[in-house]
Amino acid sequence: MFATDEKYVSFYEGFIKKTRPDARILYCKTASAANQILLREWVDWIIVDLTTETEHGMDTSGLDFLNGIRRIRGYFLVPVVFVCDLSDENGHFKRDLHCYEVFQKPLNQKSFQDKVGPMLLHADERNLMKDICALHYIKDRNKALHVMKEDEIIWFELHSHNGHIVTMDGVYDVPVEALRENKELLQSDQFIQANRSDYVHRRQIRTIEPTKLKLKTGDKEIPLTGIGWNKIKSLLKDTNRRKNKKGKTSG
């Protein structure tokens, strides 16, 4: 919870604890402190309470923080509830900053409880964290940003000039430079580098043959070279090692 105005802090805390007694509240008063919390903690949902009009003039640090939340790894889809002294008649905060709910001061506490309560009540921390950890943010050639779950990516390829990501929803044309710079995707242990250009999600492989991988989706076949064979052998060794260790433990 980031609040430059302390007027409603006790209300927020009481409402959260009443709705979710197991919730842990992290409260800060400055944008820099809020950023540090997001970088070192997993936060499941965020309240931002701002008063922009101060005795020293307009304070936009809170708005800058709000605008930057979606750029932090793992926070593209985390719900943000925004309470502010500014009007949002044009829907800017919801549309462009992806706020879950926006409330203008003075705060209607009943409306806040009715709208935010169900989201807070049904938020499942473990499932949300699992989804966050499996997300990749990819810009296509038109610079449109796509949020892709790792388990929904079937395979992707990096050729000399073109890159493609094939998901359950379709094919995305992505600059090859953007894919090469996405270390989290390239180094994920969920993908097998079948050859110099192609990476296949291990759960999407139906059969392994000496020169190719057959995928579960359609009739697609991916060429398999020494790079892929070495990776597969390594995975098989790890799997057998875990099985043997489990068998000894059980015995």
N, C-alpha and C positions, 0 to 999 in steps of 0.2 A: 504494500500500500504506500503510495507516494502522495503526500498531501502538503501543499504550501499553506493551506488554510486549515487550522486545527478545529474549526467550529463543529464539524461533523465526525471527527475521528472516533469519539466515544460511541457514537451511534453505529458506525461501521463495525467497530470491534464487537459491540454487543450483538449486532445482527449476525455477524459471521459465526461467533461462538454459539449462539442459539441455534443456528441452522446446521452448522457442522462443528460439533464440540471437539472433533479431532484435528481441526485446522490449526496450522501454525502461521501466525501473522508476522510478517516482516515489515516494519514501518520506518519510513525515512522522510526527511523534510526537504531534501535537495535533489536536483536532477543527477548530479554526479554520484551521490550515494545510491540512488535508485539504479543507475547503470551498473554499479559495482555488484549490487545484489543480483541482478539478472545474469551477470557473467559468472558468478561463483555459486549460484543456487539454481535448482529447478523450481520455477514458479509456475503454478497451475492456472492462476488467473490474477489479474492486475486491476487495482483501483487507482485511478489518477484523479486527484481533486486539486484543481488549480484556481487561484485568484490572480488574474493577470494585471489588474489595475492596482498599483501600489502607490505609496506616497512619493516614490522616486520615479514614477512613470510606468510604462508598460514593461512587464516582465514576461519574456517569451521563452525562458529556459525550459519551462515545463512542456510547452508545445514542441520545442525541439526534441525533448526526450520522447514525447509521444510519437513524433514523426520517425524517430530512430528505432523504436522497438522492433518493427518488422524487419529491420536489417540485421538484427542479432540472430545468430545461428540458433534455431530451435524455437523462435518466438513468432514465426509467421502466422500461426493459427491460434495462439493462446488468447483467450478472451480478455479484452480490455474494456472496463467500465469507466467512462469519462464523465466527471462532474466539473462544471466550469461556469464562470460568470459570463461567458460568451454565448451568443445564440448560434444555433446550427440549423437555421432555416433552409439552407441550401443542401444540407446533408453531407457537408464536406468531411466531418469527422467520421461518420459511418462509412461513406463511400470511399474516400481516399486514404483514411488512416485505419480503416477496418475495425472500428470500435464496435463492441458487442451491443452496448447501450450508451446513450448520451443523455445526460440530465443537466438542465440549466438551473442555476441558483436563483432564488432560494430553493433548496432541495425539498421535493415532495417525498417525504420518507415512506409513505404508504405505496406510492408508485414505484419507488426504488425496491422495496421489499417484494412487491408483486412480480416485477420484471426480472430481478436478479436472483431471487430466491430459488426458483426451479433450476437454473443453471448451476448455482452453487451446491444445491442439494444433491444433484445427480452427477456432479463431476467425480470421475474415478481417477484418482491420482496415478495409480500404477499404469492403467491403460493409456492415459494421456502421455505419460513419460515414454512409454514404449513407442507410441506413434511419433512423438517428437524425435526420438533417436533414429527413426527409420526414414526421415524425410530428406529429400534432396531438392535444392532450388536451382532450376535450370532455365537459362534464357535461350530462346530459339533465335533464328536468324533475323526475325522481326523485332527482337529485343523484348518480346513478351515473356513474362516470368511465369514458369510452371512449377507447381509444388508436386513432387512425385514421391509416392511411398516406395521404399526400396523393394518391397515384395511385389509391387505391381510392374516393375521393370523386368521384361523378359530377357532382353539382350540389348547391347549397344555396340556400335562400331565406330572406329576412328580411321578413316582413310586419309590420304594425303591432303585433300582439301575439304572433304565433306564428313560430317558426323551425323549419326542418326541414333535416336533412342526409340526402341520399340516397347510399348507398354500394352496393357490390356485394353487401353482406350484408343490407341492409335500409334502412328509414327510421327516423331518430332524431328524436324531438320534443325540441327544444332551446329554452330561453328566448331570445328575440330579443336581450335585453340581453347574454347571454353571447356570442352570435355577434358582436355589434357591438364588444364589447371584445376579441375575438380578432383583434388587428391582424395577426398573422403569417399568419392564414388569409385575411383580407380583402385584404391587400397582396401575396399570393403571385402571382408572374408566371405561374403555371400556370392561373389562373382568369380568365375573361373575365366582366365584369359586363355581362350581356346587356340588363338594364333596371334599373329602380330597385331591384328586390327580388331578382333571380335572378343567381347566379354559377355559371358552367359551366366544368368542367375542359376545357381546350383540346383534350386528346386524346380527349375523349368526343364531340366534335362530328363528325357525319357530313356534313352539308351546311349551307351558309349561304345563306339566302334573304333577300330585302329586308325581310321583317317577322318572320322567325323563324329559330331554329336547330333543326335536327333532330339528335337524339342517336343514337349508335350502339346504345344500349340501349333495346329496346322501340320504341314509337311515340311517345315523348315529344317534344313540341315546346315550345320556350321562346320567348316573345315577344322580338323584337329591336327596340330603340329606338335613338335617336341615340347614347346612351351606349355601347352595344355596338358600333355601327358605327365609332365613333371609335377604340375599342380595337382592333378587328379591322384597321382601316386602318393603325394604328401598328405592329401585329405584322407585317403584310404588308410595310411599308416596311423594317422591321428585317431581315426574311428576305431581301428582294431586295438590300439593302445588303450583307449577309453573302455572298450568292451572287456578287455583282459583285466584291467584294473578293477572294473565293477565286479567281474566274476570272482576275483580273488577276495574282494571285500565281502561279497555275499557268502563265500565259503568259510 
